Amino acid sequence: MTAGETIRAGEPLKAGEPSPESDQTYVQALALGLDPAWRRLPAGERLAEGEAFAAALGADGATRVTCSMVGLEPDVDVLLWRAASSLDALEESAASLLAAGLGRSLRVRHSLVGRIGPSQYVRKPTEQEQGVLDGSGRYLIVYPFTKSTDWYLLSREARQGVMNEHMRVGHEYPQVRQALLYSFGLDGQDFVVAYETDDLVAFGELVRALRSTESRRSTVSDQPILLGINRPIGEIVRLLGAAA
């Protein structure tokens, strides 16, 4: 299930044509879980480690959106939406975060990696469809998405017809912004799908409406769904237990 496979304008590369690495944008949804033992540390130590982690994240050029998930998903407390020009940069910045203060007690629970690419179905995206979300919504929803082999064996025209219906439904919910990342060869799923919204009721209605479209027949997997609440990092570390 997606709200339309549209990321940015442009024609797909021809077979065998090299893709300039400098023109790429890699995106990661990084879900982190806190070791419960950290909450039993002395208050002053928790505060210092929380401040160190917040400072490292503030200096991290990759993280675009910070979300809390405390108690919303087993073993996940923090969700970061990150982007960089290379996979190397994402790894290096993640290593710095996980070595700073509170980061040493955080464990990677989910990591979904994808790349921004041109859509096969729309030449120019609408304002509703973005490549890298900017944190303008209260809620961030992210999940991996894989289509069936039969989908890829359909003709281009058949797939275009199915996606036209799919995108029409998505456009009926303008309060929900979406991003689609391509994960082929980078991760276990085909795509990473992400949404930003202030209205979870509207998002739920969108999901239900998309379940009744023809494109749903080609869905193999769209789990787990990671739902985070957009908060400043200082507020997140306070919720984790680093209160003054």
N, C-alpha and C positions, 0 to 999 in steps of 0.2 A: 504494500500500500504506500503510495506516495501522492503528493498533491500536485504532481506535474514534474516531469523530468526536464526542467529548464533552469539553467544556471547563468549563462551569459551568451551574448550574441557571438556568432562566428561559425565557420564551416569546420566540420571534422577533418582531421589530418588524413591525407591520402595514405594508403597502405605503403609502408616502408619509408615514409617521410619522417625525418628526425624531429623531435620536439625539443625546443630550446629549454634546458633545465632552468635557466634564469627567469623564464616566463611562467613558471609553475607556482601554484599555491597549494600547499599540503595542509590539511586540516585534521585535527584530532579531537575527539571527545574522550576525555580522560576522567574516569570515575575512580575515586580514591576512598578507601575505608580506613577509619581510625582504629588503632590498637586500643581496646578498652583499658589496658593498663595505664595509658597516658593520663586518663582522667583521675587516676589515683595519685598522681604526682603532687607535690606541694604546690599551693596556689601560685606562689611567686615564680616557680620554675615553669609552670604551665603558661603564665603570662609572658615570660621572657621568650619561650619557644614559639608561642603564637605570634608575638611581634616580629621575631626573626623570620618566620615563614611568610608573614604578610609583607615584610620588606622585600624579601626575595621575589615574591610574586609581583609586587609593584614594579620591580626592576626588570621583570621578565617581558621581553618584547613580543612573546608569542601568545600569551593568554589574552583573549578578547572578552570572554564572559565568565564570571564566577558565580556558581550556584551552590546552594545548600540542599542536602537530601537527608538530613538527620532524621532517622526513624521512618523514612519513606520507602526505603529499599534495603533488604538485608545486606549487611556488610558494606554499604556505601553511604558516605557522609558528605562528600564534596564532588561536584561535577564541574570540570573546566572545559571550556570551548576554546581551542587554541589553533593558531594558523601561523605558517612560516613559509619561506620560499624553498625550503628543502626539508626532507625527512631528517637529515643530520641535525638541522637547527632545532627541530622539535625534540629530538632525543637529548641534545646537549642542554636545552633549557629545562627539560623535565628532570634531568639528573641534578641540576642545580637546585631545583625546587625540593626534590626529595632528600637533599642533603642539608637543608636549612631548617633548624629548629624543629617545629612540629612536623615538618615533612619527613623526618626520620622515623616517625611513628605512623605514617600513612602508607598503605599498601595499595598497589594498583589492582582494582577489582575488574574493571572493564577498560579496554582501550580500542576505540573504533577509529580507523585511519582511512582517509580518502583524499581525493584530489579534485580540485575544481576543473571542470571541462565543459566544452560546448555541448549543448543539447542536440540530440538527433531529431527532435520533434518540433522545436520552436527556434526561429532565428534570433528573436529578441525577447528577453524576459520582461515581465511586468514589474512594477514596484513591489508587488507582493512576493516576488521570487528573487532571492538573493543568494550569492555564492558563499559569503562569510557573514553570518549573523552578527549584529553589533550590540546585543544586549538591550534593545529597546523594549522588549516584552518582559512582563513579570515572570513568565514561566518559559522554560526551555525544555523541549521534549526531543529526545534523540533515540534512534534505534537502528540496528543493522537491517538490511533488506536484501533478499535474494529472490530472483525470478527463476522460473523453471526452464529446462532445456527446450521444451516445446515453444516457449515464448521466443527464444532466439532463433528458432527454425522457421518462424513465421516470416512472410514477406515484409518488406519495408512498408508497403501500403497497408497491409493488415494491422501491423503494429501502430501505424500512424492513426488509423481509424479508432483503435481502442484508446490510445492516449488522448485523442481529441475529446472523447467523452470524459475521461479521467480529469483532464485539465479544466473542462467546463465546470465540473462539480467543485473543484478546488477554488475556482474564481468566484463562486457564490459565497465564499467565506473570507472577505477581504481583511477581516480582523486577525487572520492567521497568516503569518509570514513563514516562508519555507525555504530550505536550502537542500540541495541534493549534491552529494559527493560521490565520485567514482572510485571504487575500491578494487577493481580488477587487478590482480597481481600484487596488491598491497596488503590485503587482509582477507579474512575468510568469507566475508559477505560480498555481494555485488556492489552495493551502494551503502552509504550512510545517509539517513534521512533525518532532518532536524526541523523543528518548528519553534517559532517565537509567538507568544500571544499573551494578552491580559485576560483572556476569556476562555477558561477551561471548558465551560458548557458548550460554547461554539466549537471548540476543537473536538469535543466528543461527538457533536452532531456531524462534523466534517468526516470523522473517522467512520461513523456509522453509514453515512451516505456513500463513502467510497467503497465500503464493503459490498454494496449492491451493484457496483459497476462491473463491466466485463473484465477489466484488468485484474480483478481479484482472483480470477481463475488461475492466473499465472504465478501467484504468490507461493513461494516455498517456505520462507521464514521471515518473520519480522519481530523477533524477540532477542534480547530483553528490551523493554521500553524503560528508558531512564528519564524521570521527570524531576527537574530541579527548579528551585525558586531563586530567581536572580537577586543576589545580595552583594554588597561590598564585602571585600575579603575581611575587613575588620569585624563586621557583624558576624561573618561565618565563624571566625576563630572564637568569638565570644560564645556562640551557640555550642561550639565544640567543648568549651570549658575553660577558655583562657580569659576569663573575666578579671577585671582589676579588683 
